Amino acid sequence: MLHKMRRAFALGLCLLAAPALAQDVKITPDAAYRSIWVNGENIVIERIQDTSHRLETEFTKTSRPCPPFCIHPISAGKGVTTVGEIEVMDFLETKVSKGSGLLIDSRLPEWFAKGTIPGAVNVPFSTLEPENPYRDQILEALGARRLGSRWDFSDALDLLMFCNGPWCDQSPRAIRNLTDAGYPPEKIQYYRGGMQLWLLLGLTVKVPA
């Protein structure tokens, strides 16, 4: 009995000493995951390790009626920078984590509730329409200041906006409404790939509580 216990103890030590299995599906050759602190929460973004994984949601659809689901150009507006997944993670690390930027999910709340990019906040595109009586309050929450009949955006937050993908017009519409209101386009970035490409790459999705 003592002999078996010693063997079991020795095996346990070996298991404790064994290194964790390496991640085969990395984000980049040098990074298996990204760990970012946002509002006191450690956000870890990585890719699904199951190399046989397939999408099974509505994002598997290839053909939606156009209009309204037309393919959008790379640019969402003059002066607005279009970015990819690495830049989204960089923005979380350099802007959102430091309180100088917001990653905005421009979709309607029912889409946001199904899952979003970690660290994103939901500002539905419709709330930025000029007809919305609360639109000005949203601009103020983004850091703009009302100066008489005009807006001062000098202290406004940097924004990175996305929606469902290249066929979704929600973030482009939100961006147009912001720039029409005077929001500086150099303070806005557009993740055109949106949730469809984020999911297609097997990146971490957060379901809001």
ROGU-897918 format. One line per field, with one value per residue: residue number from 1; residue in three letters; y, x, z of N, C-alpha, C in turn. Coordinates in Angstrom, 3 decimals, always signed. Example, Ala and Ser with C-alpha at 12.3 -4.5 7.8 and 13.67 -1.06 7.14 Angstrom:
<atoms>
seq = (1/2)
type = (ALA/SER)
n.c2 = (-5.690/-2.250)
n.c1 = (+13.190/+12.850)
n.c3 = (+7.800/+7.080)
ca.c2 = (-4.500/-1.060)
ca.c1 = (+12.300/+13.670)
ca.c3 = (+7.800/+7.140)
c.c2 = (-3.300/+0.030)
c.c1 = (+13.200/+12.900)
c.c3 = (+7.800/+7.870)
</atoms>
This chain:
<atoms>
seq = (1/2/3/4/5/6/7/8/9/10/11/12/13/14/15/16/17/18/19/20/21/22/23/24/25/26/27/28/29/30/31/32/33/34/35/36/37/38/39/40/41/42/43/44/45/46/47/48/49/50/51/52/53/54/55/56/57/58/59/60/61/62/63/64/65/66/67/68/69/70/71/72/73/74/75/76/77/78/79/80/81/82/83/84/85/86/87/88/89/90/91/92/93/94/95/96/97/98/99/100/101/102/103/104/105/106/107/108/109/110/111/112/113/114/115/116/117/118/119/120/121/122/123/124/125/126/127/128/129/130/131/132/133/134/135/136/137/138/139/140/141/142/143/144/145/146/147/148/149/150/151/152/153/154/155/156/157/158/159/160/161/162/163/164/165/166/167/168/169/170/171/172/173/174/175/176/177/178/179/180/181/182/183/184/185/186/187/188/189/190/191/192/193/194/195/196/197/198/199/200/201/202/203/204/205/206/207/208/209)
type = (MET/LEU/HIS/LYS/MET/ARG/ARG/ALA/PHE/ALA/LEU/GLY/LEU/CYS/LEU/LEU/ALA/ALA/PRO/ALA/LEU/ALA/GLN/ASP/VAL/LYS/ILE/THR/PRO/ASP/ALA/ALA/TYR/ARG/SER/ILE/TRP/VAL/ASN/GLY/GLU/ASN/ILE/VAL/ILE/GLU/ARG/ILE/GLN/ASP/THR/SER/HIS/ARG/LEU/GLU/THR/GLU/PHE/THR/LYS/THR/SER/ARG/PRO/CYS/PRO/PRO/PHE/CYS/ILE/HIS/PRO/ILE/SER/ALA/GLY/LYS/GLY/VAL/THR/THR/VAL/GLY/GLU/ILE/GLU/VAL/MET/ASP/PHE/LEU/GLU/THR/LYS/VAL/SER/LYS/GLY/SER/GLY/LEU/LEU/ILE/ASP/SER/ARG/LEU/PRO/GLU/TRP/PHE/ALA/LYS/GLY/THR/ILE/PRO/GLY/ALA/VAL/ASN/VAL/PRO/PHE/SER/THR/LEU/GLU/PRO/GLU/ASN/PRO/TYR/ARG/ASP/GLN/ILE/LEU/GLU/ALA/LEU/GLY/ALA/ARG/ARG/LEU/GLY/SER/ARG/TRP/ASP/PHE/SER/ASP/ALA/LEU/ASP/LEU/LEU/MET/PHE/CYS/ASN/GLY/PRO/TRP/CYS/ASP/GLN/SER/PRO/ARG/ALA/ILE/ARG/ASN/LEU/THR/ASP/ALA/GLY/TYR/PRO/PRO/GLU/LYS/ILE/GLN/TYR/TYR/ARG/GLY/GLY/MET/GLN/LEU/TRP/LEU/LEU/LEU/GLY/LEU/THR/VAL/LYS/VAL/PRO/ALA)
n.c2 = (-1.198/+1.261/+1.497/+1.896/+4.317/+5.994/+5.851/+7.041/+9.592/+10.421/+10.425/+12.455/+14.669/+14.750/+15.421/+17.938/+19.272/+19.179/+21.018/+23.360/+22.518/+23.605/+26.268/+25.667/+27.123/+30.216/+33.832/+35.554/+34.705/+35.189/+35.518/+33.853/+34.590/+37.520/+39.550/+41.832/+44.548/+45.957/+48.325/+47.208/+44.529/+41.547/+40.954/+38.322/+37.486/+35.059/+32.348/+29.806/+26.520/+24.134/+22.672/+21.674/+23.084/+24.656/+27.339/+27.711/+29.408/+32.224/+33.596/+32.017/+32.384/+33.299/+34.829/+37.527/+39.550/+42.404/+45.708/+45.497/+44.553/+45.154/+44.978/+46.742/+49.524/+49.659/+52.018/+53.982/+56.588/+59.820/+60.334/+58.583/+55.795/+52.493/+49.335/+46.140/+42.944/+42.704/+45.367/+46.105/+44.769/+46.054/+48.624/+48.236/+47.767/+50.073/+52.290/+51.867/+50.547/+52.545/+54.469/+56.390/+55.832/+54.188/+51.041/+50.407/+48.672/+48.835/+47.674/+46.678/+46.182/+43.492/+41.985/+42.516/+41.261/+38.612/+38.124/+39.635/+41.543/+41.222/+43.764/+45.664/+48.227/+48.813/+50.930/+51.587/+52.083/+53.553/+55.322/+57.432/+58.859/+62.026/+62.683/+61.550/+62.404/+62.203/+62.235/+64.266/+64.010/+61.622/+62.319/+64.066/+62.221/+60.923/+62.693/+65.158/+68.732/+71.154/+74.244/+76.915/+77.175/+75.241/+72.311/+71.235/+69.133/+68.586/+67.220/+64.798/+61.252/+58.704/+56.546/+53.222/+51.462/+48.943/+46.460/+43.924/+42.990/+43.090/+43.417/+44.826/+47.776/+49.259/+50.263/+51.927/+53.815/+54.909/+56.082/+58.004/+59.659/+60.614/+62.024/+63.888/+65.375/+66.681/+65.294/+64.562/+62.923/+61.720/+60.767/+58.476/+55.025/+52.212/+48.981/+46.954/+44.222/+43.221/+41.288/+38.952/+38.301/+38.253/+36.070/+34.122/+33.828/+32.568/+33.946/+35.146/+35.580/+37.566/+37.091/+39.330/+39.931)
n.c1 = (+0.827/+1.896/+3.869/+2.351/+1.198/+3.426/+4.146/+1.909/+2.115/+4.543/+3.823/+1.945/+3.606/+5.048/+3.043/+2.350/+4.677/+4.797/+4.812/+2.270/+0.058/+0.969/-0.500/-1.861/-3.269/-2.690/-2.838/-1.039/+2.225/+3.841/+2.185/-0.010/-2.286/-4.096/-3.903/-5.665/-6.302/-9.320/-11.303/-10.901/-11.208/-9.803/-9.341/-9.167/-8.207/-8.362/-7.939/-10.195/-9.244/-9.856/-9.324/-11.133/-13.376/-16.449/-18.519/-21.872/-23.952/-26.129/-24.253/-23.105/-24.329/-24.199/-25.499/-27.430/-30.358/-29.948/-30.823/-31.404/-28.897/-26.208/-22.888/-20.350/-18.132/-14.551/-13.851/-15.432/-15.885/-14.501/-11.324/-11.724/-10.307/-9.932/-9.795/-8.311/-8.470/-6.205/-5.618/-7.928/-7.549/-5.211/-6.231/-7.950/-6.010/-4.358/-6.027/-8.756/-8.247/-6.924/-8.770/-9.191/-10.538/-13.265/-14.543/-16.987/-19.931/-22.124/-24.561/-28.048/-29.587/-30.519/-28.872/-26.370/-26.708/-26.435/-23.774/-20.561/-17.573/-15.036/-14.820/-16.235/-18.776/-22.285/-23.673/-26.257/-26.726/-28.979/-29.424/-27.804/-28.879/-29.869/-32.501/-33.070/-34.072/-32.338/-29.840/-27.876/-27.136/-25.787/-23.595/-22.362/-21.702/-19.731/-17.717/-17.902/-18.518/-21.012/-20.996/-22.608/-24.171/-22.700/-20.495/-17.823/-15.241/-12.762/-11.934/-13.070/-13.660/-11.590/-12.852/-13.734/-15.523/-17.956/-20.036/-22.085/-20.612/-19.088/-21.402/-23.149/-24.832/-24.906/-22.791/-21.408/-23.484/-23.762/-21.249/-21.337/-23.370/-22.137/-19.879/-21.233/-22.325/-20.130/-18.103/-14.692/-13.240/-10.742/-10.689/-12.103/-12.387/-12.944/-14.041/-14.419/-14.754/-16.221/-18.518/-18.847/-16.362/-14.783/-15.827/-15.400/-12.664/-12.375/-12.128/-12.271/-15.473/-17.715/-20.530/-22.815/-23.618)
n.c3 = (+0.000/+0.870/-1.052/-3.381/-2.757/-2.758/-5.441/-6.614/-5.523/-6.633/-9.331/-9.294/-8.733/-11.106/-12.915/-12.018/-12.586/-15.290/-18.333/-19.502/-22.179/-25.399/-27.296/-30.372/-32.222/-32.774/-32.275/-33.534/-34.907/-32.689/-30.529/-28.508/-27.223/-26.092/-23.278/-21.483/-19.370/-18.521/-17.127/-14.543/-15.066/-16.233/-19.472/-21.657/-24.810/-27.196/-29.583/-30.752/-30.055/-31.247/-34.177/-35.949/-35.712/-36.625/-37.811/-36.704/-36.571/-37.448/-38.797/-40.676/-43.033/-46.449/-48.324/-48.334/-48.769/-50.819/-51.409/-47.768/-47.036/-48.140/-49.600/-48.046/-48.668/-48.074/-46.728/-44.255/-44.258/-45.035/-43.738/-41.658/-40.161/-41.294/-39.754/-38.714/-36.986/-35.244/-34.776/-33.421/-30.985/-30.181/-29.829/-27.658/-25.735/-25.756/-25.696/-24.656/-22.204/-20.868/-20.526/-22.465/-24.740/-26.510/-27.350/-29.528/-29.953/-32.421/-32.900/-32.603/-29.360/-29.041/-30.688/-29.576/-27.119/-27.759/-27.985/-27.991/-28.848/-26.435/-23.974/-25.338/-25.576/-25.784/-28.036/-29.693/-33.204/-33.935/-31.857/-32.358/-34.354/-35.674/-35.064/-32.651/-29.447/-27.316/-28.293/-28.036/-25.382/-25.476/-27.068/-25.271/-23.288/-24.622/-24.475/-25.701/-25.761/-25.369/-26.897/-27.003/-30.041/-31.229/-31.186/-29.094/-29.644/-28.655/-26.362/-26.722/-26.700/-28.207/-30.688/-31.628/-33.914/-34.641/-36.297/-37.568/-39.731/-43.090/-44.575/-43.095/-42.206/-39.912/-38.166/-40.097/-40.555/-38.002/-37.748/-39.820/-38.832/-36.534/-37.565/-39.121/-37.105/-36.277/-35.029/-34.854/-37.607/-37.416/-34.894/-34.957/-35.618/-37.793/-37.670/-40.089/-40.570/-38.420/-36.358/-37.862/-39.125/-36.850/-35.448/-37.400/-37.320/-34.967/-32.550/-29.132/-27.682/-25.841/-23.840/-22.731/-19.279)
ca.c2 = (+0.000/+2.399/+1.585/+2.472/+5.733/+6.704/+5.952/+8.018/+10.903/+10.754/+10.744/+13.781/+15.663/+14.831/+16.135/+19.337/+19.862/+19.166/+22.304/+23.390/+22.240/+24.806/+26.572/+25.522/+28.170/+31.484/+35.055/+35.839/+33.750/+35.494/+35.724/+32.861/+35.266/+38.891/+39.767/+43.280/+44.975/+46.995/+48.621/+46.272/+43.150/+41.020/+40.400/+37.450/+37.196/+33.991/+31.685/+28.449/+25.599/+22.992/+22.972/+21.189/+23.909/+25.320/+28.212/+27.113/+30.448/+32.964/+34.148/+31.121/+32.778/+34.011/+35.625/+38.255/+40.471/+43.756/+46.206/+46.433/+43.949/+45.303/+44.980/+48.120/+49.806/+49.626/+53.276/+54.394/+58.047/+60.502/+60.562/+57.487/+54.683/+51.143/+48.478/+44.710/+42.345/+43.046/+46.769/+46.143/+44.384/+47.145/+49.731/+47.882/+47.869/+51.412/+53.349/+51.519/+50.235/+53.779/+55.384/+57.441/+55.363/+53.224/+50.088/+50.514/+47.753/+49.705/+46.891/+46.771/+45.436/+42.053/+41.385/+42.648/+40.282/+37.273/+38.003/+40.772/+41.534/+41.601/+45.154/+46.568/+48.742/+48.889/+52.218/+51.266/+53.102/+54.375/+56.367/+58.542/+59.589/+63.384/+62.786/+61.028/+63.533/+62.001/+62.130/+65.199/+63.444/+60.595/+63.037/+64.541/+61.055/+60.587/+63.695/+66.429/+69.806/+72.104/+75.640/+77.667/+76.431/+74.258/+71.322/+71.169/+67.724/+68.495/+66.235/+63.626/+59.968/+57.974/+55.500/+52.174/+51.029/+47.753/+45.854/+42.490/+42.590/+43.926/+43.578/+45.504/+49.228/+49.929/+51.111/+53.041/+54.847/+55.584/+56.915/+59.157/+60.572/+61.269/+63.023/+64.968/+66.214/+67.383/+64.443/+64.497/+61.583/+61.140/+60.138/+57.328/+53.895/+51.337/+47.570/+46.524/+42.785/+43.036/+40.018/+37.796/+37.912/+37.943/+34.689/+33.252/+33.621/+31.824/+34.786/+35.138/+36.358/+37.719/+37.246/+40.230/+39.393)
ca.c1 = (+0.000/+2.808/+4.541/+1.404/+1.027/+4.623/+4.059/+0.875/+2.656/+5.556/+3.113/+1.355/+4.658/+5.372/+1.967/+2.463/+5.860/+4.678/+4.391/+0.950/+0.086/+1.090/-1.634/-1.508/-3.942/-2.301/-3.310/+0.090/+3.285/+4.468/+1.201/-1.086/-3.468/-3.871/-4.461/-5.822/-7.111/-10.288/-12.219/-10.678/-11.434/-8.773/-9.923/-8.253/-8.685/-7.603/-8.682/-10.663/-8.143/-10.370/-9.099/-12.265/-14.523/-17.175/-19.598/-23.186/-24.935/-26.584/-23.085/-22.690/-25.033/-23.374/-26.298/-28.545/-30.923/-29.379/-30.766/-30.501/-27.631/-25.256/-21.469/-19.909/-16.741/-13.575/-13.901/-16.727/-15.951/-13.227/-10.572/-11.962/-9.393/-10.479/-8.818/-8.567/-8.590/-5.042/-5.773/-8.982/-6.908/-4.302/-7.059/-8.354/-4.852/-3.759/-7.025/-9.854/-7.717/-6.449/-9.896/-9.209/-11.260/-14.351/-14.853/-18.443/-20.761/-23.195/-25.749/-29.187/-29.330/-30.764/-27.671/-25.321/-26.963/-26.038/-22.330/-19.848/-16.131/-14.757/-14.429/-17.098/-20.009/-23.341/-24.295/-26.942/-26.602/-30.195/-29.387/-26.991/-29.633/-30.146/-33.880/-33.170/-34.017/-31.271/-28.575/-26.895/-26.634/-24.814/-22.381/-21.721/-21.112/-18.531/-16.695/-18.135/-19.063/-21.834/-20.585/-23.611/-24.815/-21.771/-19.909/-16.366/-14.860/-11.324/-11.716/-13.901/-12.974/-11.332/-13.854/-13.576/-16.906/-18.181/-21.373/-22.102/-19.682/-19.021/-22.743/-23.953/-24.692/-25.188/-21.673/-21.219/-24.498/-23.396/-20.078/-21.789/-24.101/-21.163/-19.092/-22.157/-22.494/-18.874/-17.099/-13.521/-13.060/-9.467/-10.930/-12.988/-11.901/-14.022/-13.699/-15.364/-14.995/-17.285/-18.677/-18.727/-14.958/-14.285/-16.228/-14.776/-11.292/-12.394/-11.692/-13.109/-16.709/-18.289/-21.975/-23.041/-24.388)
ca.c3 = (+0.000/+0.939/-2.343/-4.325/-2.417/-3.211/-6.899/-6.928/-5.168/-7.638/-10.559/-9.108/-8.886/-12.530/-13.589/-11.634/-13.209/-16.745/-18.885/-20.120/-23.605/-26.214/-28.151/-31.782/-32.988/-32.156/-32.921/-34.420/-34.582/-31.404/-29.459/-28.455/-26.706/-25.606/-21.949/-21.370/-18.232/-18.867/-16.012/-13.453/-15.501/-17.128/-20.690/-22.395/-26.159/-27.831/-30.648/-30.471/-30.346/-32.001/-35.595/-36.737/-35.353/-37.713/-37.384/-36.850/-36.289/-38.621/-39.484/-41.754/-44.249/-47.432/-49.253/-47.751/-49.756/-50.898/-50.041/-47.111/-46.607/-49.247/-49.232/-47.822/-49.026/-46.982/-45.986/-43.706/-44.324/-45.217/-42.510/-40.708/-40.424/-41.230/-39.074/-38.608/-35.652/-34.399/-34.372/-32.393/-29.719/-29.824/-29.350/-26.301/-24.837/-25.701/-25.525/-23.748/-20.875/-20.249/-20.367/-23.483/-25.916/-26.358/-28.408/-29.583/-30.722/-32.909/-33.222/-31.699/-28.124/-29.142/-31.279/-28.556/-26.064/-28.220/-27.868/-28.553/-28.621/-25.045/-23.771/-26.098/-24.990/-26.786/-28.373/-30.936/-34.251/-33.980/-30.828/-32.854/-35.372/-35.181/-34.590/-31.292/-28.505/-26.342/-29.018/-27.487/-24.129/-25.844/-27.475/-24.043/-22.630/-25.382/-24.186/-26.400/-24.932/-26.112/-26.798/-27.740/-31.124/-31.804/-30.285/-28.947/-29.542/-28.371/-25.302/-27.000/-26.688/-29.442/-30.847/-32.632/-34.053/-35.462/-36.226/-37.873/-40.778/-44.289/-45.141/-42.069/-42.346/-38.643/-37.743/-41.037/-40.312/-36.751/-38.022/-40.603/-37.951/-35.649/-38.309/-39.498/-35.914/-36.040/-34.383/-35.735/-38.172/-36.975/-33.588/-35.178/-36.415/-38.261/-37.856/-41.118/-40.466/-37.450/-35.665/-38.744/-39.264/-35.504/-35.191/-38.387/-36.877/-33.707/-31.441/-27.934/-27.676/-24.499/-23.737/-21.596/-18.157)
c.c2 = (+1.251/+2.613/+2.248/+3.963/+6.558/+6.907/+7.009/+9.436/+11.362/+11.135/+12.130/+14.885/+15.847/+15.631/+17.616/+20.023/+19.950/+20.514/+22.209/+23.140/+23.542/+25.009/+26.499/+26.624/+29.503/+32.663/+35.519/+34.824/+33.950/+35.611/+34.689/+33.497/+36.701/+39.037/+41.268/+43.598/+46.131/+47.147/+47.581/+44.822/+42.727/+40.330/+39.568/+37.124/+36.154/+33.364/+30.289/+27.469/+24.372/+23.304/+22.414/+22.024/+24.582/+26.241/+27.528/+28.132/+31.118/+33.566/+33.194/+31.510/+33.579/+35.004/+36.228/+39.252/+41.856/+44.583/+45.372/+45.885/+43.965/+45.306/+46.423/+48.317/+49.742/+50.875/+53.572/+55.906/+58.655/+60.778/+59.493/+56.298/+53.348/+50.202/+47.011/+44.252/+42.719/+44.474/+46.933/+45.803/+45.461/+48.321/+49.465/+48.123/+49.290/+52.524/+52.995/+51.286/+51.474/+54.829/+56.482/+57.028/+54.382/+52.334/+49.970/+49.477/+48.545/+48.969/+47.134/+45.861/+43.933/+41.321/+41.394/+41.563/+38.873/+37.047/+39.139/+40.614/+41.944/+43.045/+46.151/+47.027/+48.917/+50.301/+51.996/+52.417/+54.060/+55.497/+57.575/+59.283/+60.979/+63.555/+62.294/+62.183/+63.406/+61.939/+63.029/+64.690/+62.362/+61.248/+63.557/+63.397/+60.614/+61.644/+65.008/+67.456/+70.769/+73.525/+76.466/+76.792/+75.385/+73.332/+71.461/+69.707/+67.536/+67.456/+64.956/+62.362/+59.491/+56.798/+54.483/+51.466/+49.828/+47.341/+44.393/+42.057/+43.482/+44.188/+44.361/+47.016/+49.986/+50.794/+52.196/+54.167/+55.621/+56.532/+58.159/+60.159/+61.301/+62.352/+64.175/+65.920/+66.989/+66.558/+64.287/+63.088/+60.921/+60.504/+58.876/+56.279/+52.940/+49.924/+46.978/+45.043/+42.436/+41.630/+38.816/+37.347/+37.562/+36.492/+33.718/+32.922/+32.923/+32.627/+34.824/+36.079/+36.398/+37.881/+38.127/+39.594/+39.910)
c.c1 = (+0.864/+3.502/+3.633/+1.209/+2.202/+4.584/+3.039/+1.358/+3.677/+4.901/+2.485/+2.375/+5.022/+4.317/+2.021/+3.616/+5.751/+4.215/+2.997/+1.076/+0.127/-0.165/-1.186/-2.110/-3.687/-2.964/-2.290/+1.181/+3.895/+3.485/+0.086/-2.389/-3.091/-4.597/-4.468/-6.722/-7.998/-11.270/-12.127/-10.910/-10.334/-9.443/-8.861/-8.903/-7.771/-8.457/-9.103/-9.583/-8.576/-10.273/-10.183/-13.526/-15.125/-18.233/-20.935/-24.297/-25.376/-25.422/-22.510/-23.340/-24.111/-24.181/-27.517/-29.065/-30.269/-30.231/-31.658/-29.096/-26.603/-23.818/-20.980/-18.453/-15.834/-13.679/-15.311/-16.877/-14.564/-12.566/-10.756/-11.084/-10.109/-9.409/-9.255/-8.524/-7.428/-5.167/-6.884/-8.378/-5.931/-5.078/-7.543/-7.216/-4.367/-4.763/-8.077/-9.337/-7.261/-7.554/-9.976/-9.968/-12.352/-14.417/-16.367/-19.044/-21.997/-24.504/-26.877/-28.969/-29.543/-29.596/-26.525/-25.460/-26.539/-24.535/-21.638/-18.351/-15.872/-14.279/-15.296/-18.286/-21.018/-23.898/-24.990/-26.907/-27.792/-30.181/-28.578/-27.654/-29.968/-31.564/-34.050/-33.049/-32.899/-29.887/-27.499/-26.322/-25.589/-23.505/-21.628/-21.058/-19.829/-17.431/-16.856/-18.735/-19.837/-21.337/-21.544/-24.292/-23.907/-21.224/-18.393/-15.996/-13.388/-11.011/-12.532/-13.049/-12.660/-12.310/-13.412/-14.912/-17.026/-19.639/-21.251/-21.125/-19.758/-20.373/-23.665/-23.735/-24.828/-24.026/-21.347/-22.239/-24.184/-22.219/-20.476/-22.529/-23.166/-20.386/-19.978/-22.390/-21.229/-17.797/-15.908/-13.302/-11.751/-9.575/-11.788/-12.280/-13.061/-13.483/-14.733/-15.711/-16.093/-17.353/-18.501/-17.277/-14.344/-14.587/-15.543/-13.334/-11.219/-11.949/-12.733/-14.306/-17.230/-19.790/-22.247/-23.915/-25.811)
c.c3 = (+0.000/-0.395/-3.385/-4.061/-2.896/-4.727/-7.314/-6.655/-6.202/-8.956/-10.476/-9.273/-10.349/-13.278/-13.267/-12.359/-14.716/-17.255/-19.481/-21.610/-24.385/-27.050/-29.606/-32.635/-32.294/-32.881/-33.951/-34.088/-33.201/-30.246/-29.545/-27.985/-26.366/-24.269/-21.684/-20.189/-18.654/-17.717/-14.899/-13.801/-16.464/-18.311/-21.397/-23.741/-26.776/-28.912/-30.208/-30.921/-31.147/-33.491/-36.501/-36.485/-36.587/-37.120/-37.640/-36.618/-37.584/-39.411/-40.530/-43.075/-45.173/-48.254/-48.559/-48.786/-49.680/-51.858/-49.100/-46.840/-47.746/-48.725/-49.149/-48.223/-47.804/-46.115/-45.511/-43.726/-44.451/-43.879/-41.454/-41.098/-40.278/-40.682/-39.104/-37.164/-34.725/-33.891/-33.339/-31.034/-29.247/-29.238/-27.927/-25.312/-24.669/-25.410/-24.463/-22.331/-20.119/-20.112/-21.396/-24.742/-25.559/-27.588/-28.427/-30.518/-31.122/-33.184/-32.221/-30.486/-28.230/-29.798/-30.267/-27.493/-26.457/-28.095/-28.589/-28.320/-27.170/-24.949/-24.495/-25.254/-26.115/-26.892/-29.712/-31.936/-34.251/-32.951/-31.272/-34.009/-34.828/-34.644/-33.153/-30.286/-27.469/-27.003/-28.401/-26.164/-24.400/-26.273/-26.250/-23.292/-23.335/-25.235/-24.905/-25.444/-25.816/-25.836/-27.641/-28.772/-31.748/-30.714/-30.273/-28.689/-29.160/-27.298/-25.527/-27.047/-28.096/-29.494/-31.890/-32.710/-34.984/-35.370/-36.651/-38.957/-41.995/-44.934/-44.209/-42.161/-41.036/-38.156/-38.777/-40.836/-39.042/-36.974/-38.814/-39.725/-36.992/-36.387/-38.786/-38.334/-35.574/-35.369/-35.332/-36.285/-37.741/-35.596/-33.709/-36.030/-36.693/-38.444/-38.806/-40.992/-39.487/-36.872/-36.588/-38.884/-37.913/-35.154/-36.143/-38.005/-35.524/-32.504/-30.328/-28.064/-26.247/-24.605/-22.527/-20.522/-18.177)
</atoms>
